[in-house]
């Protein structure tokens, strides 16, 4: 598709619903759409993936469902932020653990998850991220 090709309004509306599902933590809904063929690494206009939005908004179940379906846990957004750094920034313990278990790189992006943990004095995160 060229940049001048108009997007299908139904596809745009579906993408919007999917990003909302990630923000609100609708793990079952996300899983069913991805299982039906929606790309697990679907990205919005800011470069945020579904797993980034679920992580940032504290939805461990949605993060796990997306990881189980192959989500790229290390893909940064347009600001070079990663899902793990976002979860550390927000203090989302269950999400941090899920992302680390899913292979997230604590030194990816900028600031890194390690940098964020140091900035907020989260020794518990540092021991998890640096192990």
Rosetta blueprint (number, residue, H / E / L):
1 X L
2 X L
3 X L
4 X L
5 X L
6 X L
7 X L
8 X L
9 X H
10 X H
11 X H
12 X H
13 X H
14 X H
15 X H
16 X H
17 X H
18 X H
19 X H
20 X H
21 X H
22 X H
23 X H
24 X H
25 X L
26 X L
27 X H
28 X H
29 X H
30 X H
31 X H
32 X H
33 X H
34 X H
35 X H
36 X L
37 X L
38 X L
39 X L
40 X L
41 X L
42 X L
43 X E
44 X L
45 X L
46 X L
47 X L
48 X L
49 X E
50 X H
51 X H
52 X H
53 X H
54 X H
55 X H
56 X H
57 X L
58 X L
59 X L
60 X H
61 X H
62 X H
63 X H
64 X H
65 X H
66 X H
67 X H
68 X H
69 X L
70 X L
71 X L
72 X L
73 X L
74 X L
75 X L
76 X L
77 X L
78 X L
79 X L
80 X L
81 X L
82 X L
83 X H
84 X H
85 X H
86 X H
87 X H
88 X H
89 X H
90 X H
91 X L
92 X L
93 X H
94 X H
95 X H
96 X H
97 X H
98 X H
99 X H
100 X H
101 X H
102 X L
103 X L
104 X L
105 X L
106 X L
107 X L
108 X L
109 X L
110 X L
111 X L
112 X L
113 X H
114 X H
115 X H
116 X H
117 X H
118 X H
119 X H
120 X L
121 X L
122 X L
123 X H
124 X H
125 X H
126 X H
127 X H
128 X H
129 X H
130 X L
131 X L
